[in-house]
Amino acid sequence: MTIPAPQHPARVDGPGSVDWPTRVDWVDHAKGISILLVVMMHSVLGVEAAMGVPGWLHPVVEFCRPFRMPAFFLISGLFLARTIDAPWGRYIDRKVVHFAYFYVLWLTIQFAFKGPGIAMEEGAGAALGAYLTAFLQPFGTLWFIYILPVFFLFTRLVKGLPVWLVLAWAAVMEIMPIATGSVIFDEFAARYVYFFAGYALAARVFAFEGWTARNSALTAGALCVWALVNGVLAFGIAPAALAGYAQAFTWEDKAPKWADLPGISLLAGSIGTLAVIAISGLLARVSWANGLRWIGAHSIVIYLAFFLPMAIARVILIRLGIITDVGTISLLVWIAAVSGPIVFYMIVQWTGFGRFLFERPAWARLSNEGGRQKADRMVPGE
């Protein structure tokens, strides 16, 4: 049920002073938007790489690029203040072991499908080596699950430092054109500022969402202006003289855009994230967007499992050749990548078989936390 009144904490004076609700509709909507954009990116780019040409969905992917992952990480850090002061044992269990379980499980599942191909091309040793390397260099789409515990641990270690100091340092890390080739180092530098902002500025984020909800007309106008500016930054090619300073990753091969330049990338990511929050707050007040809320509440289920239906749909559609338009194939693959995990999750919930895929069983916990036997569901940022 959608909560009509703006849902935000009563106190806004610091990360530890928030009156946390159990569930916030607009946050689930924001998660829904974020996971749909992430799956769209993988679906579209995968189809385009296979077919060799871009499709009509490519501009949408590029438009969302400046804020897609920043929004994902800020939302992930939003509720950290609820648990950051927990005893170390419980904190490690909830923030490290929890995600490690799902990473190892789904890494193994992915390799069950991809490993044989590697073994046939390069030998069994190469397949085993790739699997073991994935424990140091996150594999494929699972890097988000890998890096979240790193963020949780680092934030716990620096929580005693002044917020402004950590934010300033994290902002400098984002601005610097760091491209080491390591997923962990590069993504940490590029994304931590948003995660920490979600934690440290949570109360202000909730207050911002409440203000946008109370001023919907002004918010809609501001969103139109933002869309125009973001489009210019996302599509505008940066001058060649500045290309060397762009915030780009070593595995990317593209001409740097204005949104990739130092400072501009941070600004575009931050404002774009605020736009996602504002849009989510507006959507949380209309019943027809409840499906998006459900998707957001189960975003990690989709994130973990979308790789297989995405790959299957891409291969089938391309090989059949019935549809030749790249954009249309990308759209169908995207739909399959989102709906596949949802259907699978519902089957698991209905049959009760395979719950360990999305819920951490009791044996995978460090303790029962007072005798509690219920399995931990895969929910980020709590």
N, C-alpha and C positions, 0 to 999 in steps of 0.2 A: 504494500500500500504506500502511495506517495505521501510524504509528510508536507502539508501545505505551507507551514511556517518555515522561514529560513532556519536551517539546522547549523548552528555554529556555537562554539563554546561561549560561556558567559564571561570568562576572564581572558584577557588578551595581553598579559604582561610578561610572558616568557614561555619557553618550551615545556617547562614543568608545571605550569599553572593552568592547564586546560581542563575543563570539566568534560571528559571524553564521553560521547554517546557510544552506544553499542554498535550502531550501524548508521551510516550517513548516506542518504540516497544520492546526493550529487557526487559524492566520492565514487560510488559504484558506477555512475554514469561516466565519470571521467576515466575510470579504469576501462569501461566498455569502449569508449572512443579510442583510448590508447592502444588496446589490444587489437582492435579492428584495423587501425592504421599500421601497426607493426606487421600483422599477418598480410595485409594488403601489400606492403613493401616486399616481403619475401615472395609472395605469390607473383606479383607483377614482374619483379626483376628476374625471377627464375624462368618465367615464360619467355621474357625478352631475350635472356641469355641463350635459351634453347633454340629460339627462332631467329635470332640474329638481328632483329629490328625492334624499335620501341613501338608501343601501342598507345591508344588514346588515354589509358589510365596512367601513363608515365608522368604527365604533368601534375596529376594529383599527388603522386608519390613525392615528386620534387617539391611541391608546395608545402607538404607536411614535414619535410626533412628538417627544417630548423627547430621544430618544437616537438617532434614525435617522441624521441627518447627523453628529452628533458622533462616533459609532462609525466612520462612513465615513472621516472625516478623520483620526482618531487612527490607524487602521490604515494610512492612506496615508503617514503620517509615520514609521511604526514602523521602517523600514529605511533611513532617510535617512542615518544615521551611517555607513553603509558607503561612501557616495560624497561626502559633504559636503566632504571635504578634497581632492577630486580637482582637478587643474589647471583653471583657469577655462574654458579652451576646451572641455575634455571635459564639464565640469559644465553649461555653457550648452547644449552639444549634447544631453546626456542629459535635462536638466531643463526646457529652454525650447524648443529647436527640435523635440525629440521630440513634445511635446504640441501645439506650434503646428501641426505637420504634420497631426496628426489633427483638430485643431479646424477648420482651414481646409478640409480635405477633407470632413469630415462636415457642416460648415456649408453648403458648396456643395451637397452631396447633399440636405440638408434643404430648401434653397431651390429645388432643382430640382422639388420636390413642392409647396412652399408658395408659391413666388414667383409662379407663374401666377395663383393665386387673389388675391394682393395686387394684381397688375397689373390684373386684371379689375375689381376693386372701386375701386382708387385710382389706377390708371395705372402705366405702366412706370417712371416716375421714382420713384414711391413704393416699388416693389419693389426697385429699385437702391439707393435710400436706406436701406431696411431692411437690405439685405445689407451695405452699408458700415458702417452703425451697429453691426452685430453685432461688428465688430472693436473697438469701444469698450464696448459694452453687450452682454455675452454673450447669445446667442440660445437661448431655450428650455431644453431639458434639457442643453445643452452647457456650461453655466456652470461645472460641476465641472471639466471639462477645461481651461477657460480660467483658472480661479483657481489650479489646482495649481502652474503655473510661477511665479505671483506668490508663493505660499507658499515654494516652493523658493528663489527668489532672495532673499526677505526673510530667511529663516532663515540662508542663507549669510552675509548681511551682518551679522546680529546674533549669530552663533555665538560671537564673542569676548566677549560680555557675560555677566555672571552669569546662570545659568539661572533663579534665583529672580526676578531683576529682569524678565526677558522674560516669564516665566509670570505674574507679578503684573500687568504692564502688559496682557498679552493677556486676563487674567481681567477686568480693569476694562473693557476694550473690549467684552467679551461681556456684561457686566452692564449697561452703559449702553444706554438705549433708542435706539439709532442707527437712523434710518430716513430716509436721504437720497433714496431712489429709485434710486440707483445699485447695481446688483447687486454690483459689485466691492467698493465701500466697505462696503455693508451685510453682505455675506457674509463679507468679511474680518474685520470687527469681531465677528461672531457665531461664526465657526468657527475662527479661527486658533489660539485657545488649545488646542483639541483636537489640531490638527495638530502644534503645537510640543510639546505634552505627549507625543505619540507619539514624536517624535524625542528629546526630552531625557530622558524617563522610560522609554525602551524597555526597559532592563534590568529595571526594577521591574515593568513590565507583564508581561514574560516570567516573572518570579519569582511574580507574583500568579497567573498562569495555572497555573504549576506547583503552587502551594499549593492552589488550588481542585481540581485534578485529584487530588491526594493526599488531599483531604478532601471526597469527593464527596457524602456524606450531609449534612454541614454546609452545603456549597454549595447543595444542592437546597433545604434549609430556608430559607437566606438568600434564594434566588431567589424563593421563594413570598412572603416578607415584602416583598421589593422590588416584586414585581408588584402587591401591594395598595397600597403607598405610591405607586408610579408611576401607578396607575390614578386615585387620588384627585387627584394633581397634574395629570394630563393631562385629566381630565374636569371637575374642580371649577372653576366660574366664579369669577374673581377679583373682589373687591369693586370697585364702580364707582369708589371714591375712589382706587384704586391702578391703574386701567386705563391711565392716561396714562403710567405708568412701565414698562409691559410691554415685553418684548423681542419686538416684532412688526415685520414688514416692510410697507412701504407698499403692496405689491401684494396683501396679504392683507385679507380682509374677514370678520372673525370676532370673537366676544367673547373677550377675553383669559382664559386659564386660569391657575391657580396656577403651572403649570410655565413660564409666560411671564414671571413677575415677576423683577425683578433679584435676583441671588443664587440664587434657587430654580431658575431656568433653568440656571445653571451647575452647580448641585448635581445636578439631575435628569439633565442631559446626561452628567455625569461618572459618576455611579453607574449610569446606564443603560448606558453604554459598558462599564463593568466587568462588568455582567450579561451583555452580549453576549459578552465575552471568556470569562467563566466557562462560559456555555452552549456556546460554540464548543470550548472545551477538553474538555468532556464528550463532545460529539458526535464529536470527532476520534478518540475511542477506541472507536467502534462502527462496524462495517463498513457498516451500512445507511445511514450518512450520507455515504458516499463520493460520491454524486451531488452533494450540497451542496458538497463540497470541489472537485469539478470546476467547478461553477458559479462558485465563488469564484476559482479559478485563471484563469477566463476572464471575470471580472466586467466588465472594460472593453469586451470584445467585446459583451456584452449592453447595457451602458450606451450605447455608441455607436449601436447599431442597433435598439434596441427601439421607437423612435418610430414607425416605419413599420408593422410588424405590429400595434402597439397601435392606431394610428389606423384601419387597414383593418378590424380585427376589431370595433372600436367602431361604425364606420359600418354594416357589414354586419349585425351583430346587432340594432342599433336599428332599421334600416330593414326588416329581415325581419319583425320583430314577432312571431316565433314564441315567443320568451321575453320576458316583460314584467317580470320581477322584476329590479330594479336591482342588487341584490347578486349575483345569479347571473350577470347580464351582466358585471358588474365582475370576477367571478372568471374567467370565460371570456376576457375581454380580457387580464387579467393573465397567464393561462396562455399565450395567444398571444404576448404581448409578451416573455415569457421564452423560450419554445420557438422562436419565429421566428428570432431571431439565432443560436441554437444550431444549428438546421438549416442556416441559410445559411452559418455558419462551417464546418460540416462539409463542405458542398458545395464551398466554396472550398478547403479543405484537400485534398479528394479530387481535384478537377479541377486544382488549381494555378492556376486563373484567378481573379484578383481578390485575390490575397494583399496587394496594396498597401493594401487597405481596412483591414487589421488589423496589418500589419507595415510598418515604415518602410523604404523601399528605400534602397540605398546612396547614390543621388544626393541624397537628402534629409538627409544627414548632413554635418556640418562637416568631418569627417575620417574616414578608414577605420580609425583607431585601430590602427595597427600592421599595416595590410594586411588587417584582418578584413573580409570581404565579406558576411557573413551579415546579413540585414536585422534591424532591431530590432523586436521584438514590443512590442505595446502593453501594458506592465505598469506600473502606477502605483507610486510610492513607492520605486523602486529607484535 
